[in-house]
Amino acid sequence: MRNKLLAYAYILTSEGYPCVFYRDYSTDPSCFALKPEIDRLIWVHENVATGGTVQRWKDNGVFSYERLGGSHLLVGLNNDEGTTRTITVQTDFPPNHELQNLIDDTAPRVRTDGRSMVKITIPKNTGGRGYVCYCVPATITAFTPHPIATTQQYEGAPDLDIKPAVAGEIIPVCRVFAGGNTQLDVRLAADIAHWTGATSIKVAVKGPDGASVGSKSFDRAAQGSTLSVPVQAKGFLSLSVEAVNTPPQNSNPSYVLSANYTAPQTF
């Protein structure tokens, strides 16, 4: 727990797209309730931390680097729990330019000198809070999460936990939890070896109450096409497959089923 925030400060200001764990972020019982600090770091990640990275300082306690995209971002990380550190580093910010600590609204602003060097103070690492993020002055707004659809793939085959498609048998494939007023898009790609014009795999979708909300038969021509199902209310959607008129040479065809959906932000 003591270095969780320092770790998030690193992954949320470094290159790449990181993951925030629910228990760290949530304010629910038995969670670590780091939402305010993580929200600020997410704002930095989404609005400032872009481009390549240049290392500016490294010793046994402090690591500092600069992101070179956009208006630039200077990050300082201090792993020492007992000592506040002050370092002077070269930057690519303009000379004689004012910089703001995006993490602490009460921190005094600093200024680059005529050679674009700047002196920054990094607090001691109390509770993982030994980090600073400097950028040109900015208006920091509340972090608003935007829903993003995700795609999950499920493979059915004789040697996998999910069974292949079987003629005349409904095979449960998966359940996904979708948000209300969204859409579920389902694609199927099956082993169509020896299929005839009468062979297909039917994909069926049932809503939280068990009632059918959509289905589609994927024959040879429909492989890779989409079954789109509107989701009225949030809840689990159950997906199943059933083969029809499979040939003896490929009686139980394997398949890959892709489900694209948007989960709710609250349960």
N, C-alpha and C positions, 0 to 999 in steps of 0.2 A: 504493500500500500504506500510506503513512504516515497517511492519514486514513480508512481503511476503518472502523475501530472508531468514530470520531467520527460518521461517516455512519450506522452502524448504531445508535448511541446516539440519533440524531435520529429515524430512521424507526421504531424500535421503541418510542419513547415518545410519538410524535406520533399524531394521529388517523389512522384507517385501518388496513388489514391489509397489512403489507409482505411482501416476499419476501427470503429469505436465500439467497445463492448457494452452491452446493455447494462450489466451490473455496475460498471464503472460510472455510466452516464445517469442512470435512472435515480429518482428520488424515492422509489418504492421501498418498503421495508426490506432490510437485509442487503440493500444496495449502497454504493459508496457516495452517491449524490454529488458527483463532480460536474454536474451539468453546467453551472455558470462558467467555470474555468474552461471546460471543453468547448462550450458554445463560442467563447471569445477566440479560442484557437481555430475553431472551424471557420469563423469569419475571416481570420487571417489567411487560412488555407484557400478559401474560396475567392477572396478579393485581392490578395497581395502576393502570396507565395507562388510565383511562376518562374519559368525559365531555368537555365542551368545554375549550377552551384559552384562557388569558389570558397575554399577554406580560408578563413582569416586568422584563426588562432587555435592552438591546441597545446595543452600541457596536461599534467596529471589531474587537474580539477576542472578546467574550463575548455569548452569547445565552442568556437564561433565560426559562422559561415554566412555567406551572402547569396541570396537568390537574385539572379540577374535579369529576370523578366519584368515587364511592366515598369512600375516605379521603383523596383528593387525592395529587398527586405534583408535587414541585418539581424541575425539571430545570435544570442549568447546563452549558453547552457552552463550552469555551475553545479557540479556534483558534490561540492563541499558543504556539509551541513552546519559547519561552524564559522565559516568565513565569507563575508561579502567580498567580491572581487571587482577590481577596476582595471580595465585593459584599454589600450589604444591600438586601433586597427586601421589598416588601409581599407577604403571602400571605393565603389564606383559611383557613389552619389556625387552630385556637383559640389565644387568647392564652396565653402561658406554657406552651407545649406542647413536649415533647421530640420531636425528629425524628432519624431514623436514615438514614445514607447506605447505600442498598441495594446500591451497587456495591463498596464497600470495607468489609469486616467489621472492619478495624482502625481505621477513621476515628472520631474522637471525635464524639459526638452533639452536636447543637446545639439551641437552645431559642428559640422565638418570644418576643418581648417582649410587653408589655401591649397593644400595638397590632397584634399578629400579624405584626410584621416580624421577619426573621431574617437573620443574617449567615452566609454560606456561603463556603467556600474551594474553588475549582475548580483542580485540578492543571494544570500546564503540559501541552501537548498532545504528550507523548512517545509516539511510535508510535500516535497516534490516541486515546490514553487520557485526553484532557482533558475528562472529563465526570463529573458527579455526579447522583445521583437521590435526593432526600430524601422520606421519607414517615414516617408514624407507625411506631414500632417494630414489626417484623414478623419472623416466623420464616421464613427463606428455605430452601426445600427444593430438592432436585435437580429439574432440569427433565426431565419425562417426556413424550416426544412421544406424542400420541394419533393413531391412524390415522384419516384422513378420506377418504372416497370422493370421487372426482372424476368429472366427466362431460365427455367429449370428443365433439364433433360432427363428422361427416364428410359432405360433400355430394357426390353424384355427379350429373353432368349432361354433356351432349355437349360443352360448352365449358370443362369443368374437367379437372384432372389425373386425378381419379377418374371412371371411366366411368359412364354411367347403367346402369340395369338392362337387360339384354338377354335376350330369350327364348332358352333353351337354352344359355346361356353363363354360366359361373361367373366373376363379376367380383370380384377381390380388392379389398377396401375399406380395411382397416387391420389393424395388429397392436397389441395393448395388453399391457403387462407387469403381470400381477396377482399379488397375494400369495396364499399358500396359506391354505386354510380361510376363503375369502372368497366373494363372489358377484358375478358379472357380470350386469348388467341391460341389455338392449338394446331400444331403441325404434326404430321406423321410421315416417316420415311421407313418403309418396310423392305424386307428381302422379297422381291417380286419374282424370283426365279421360278419359271414354269407356270406362272399365273396365266389363267385364261381371261377372256373378257368378262366372265361371270364371277371372278374372284375379287374379294375386297376385304377390308378390315373396317368394321364399324367402330367409331369412337363415340362414346356417350358421356354426357356430363350431367350430373345431378347436383341440385342445390343443397343448402344446409338442411332443408326439410325432407330430403330424399326424393323430391319430385324432379322429373326430367326438365332441364333447361336448354338442352341442345344436343344435337348428334349429327354425324356426317359419316358417310361411307367412302372410304379411300380406296378406289380401285387403282389400276395401273396408271391411268391418266391423271389421277388426283394426288399422286404422291408429291409431297412438298407444298400442297395447297393449304389453305387455312380454314379452320372452323372458328368463327367468331361468336362469342356468347356474351351478351350484356349481363353485367352483374348488378342487380338492383340493391341488395343489402349485403353488408359484410358477413363473411362466414366461410366455412369450409365448402369447397367444391370437390366432388368425387369424380374421378375420370376412370373409365374402363374401356377395354377393347373386346371385340368379338369377331372372329374370322368367319368368312362365308365362302363356301365352295372352293376350299383350298385343294390343290392338286396333290396326288400321292407323293410326288417327289419333294414336296415342300408343304407338308400337311400342317405344320405348326410354325409359321414364319416368325422370325425375329423382327424387331422394329425399334425405332427410336421415336419417342413421343416428346415433343417440346411444348411446354406450357408457359406462355408469356402473360403475366398478370401484375397488378399493382396491389401490394399489401396495404392495409390501413396503418396510419401512424399511431393510433391508439386502439387498444383492445377493449 
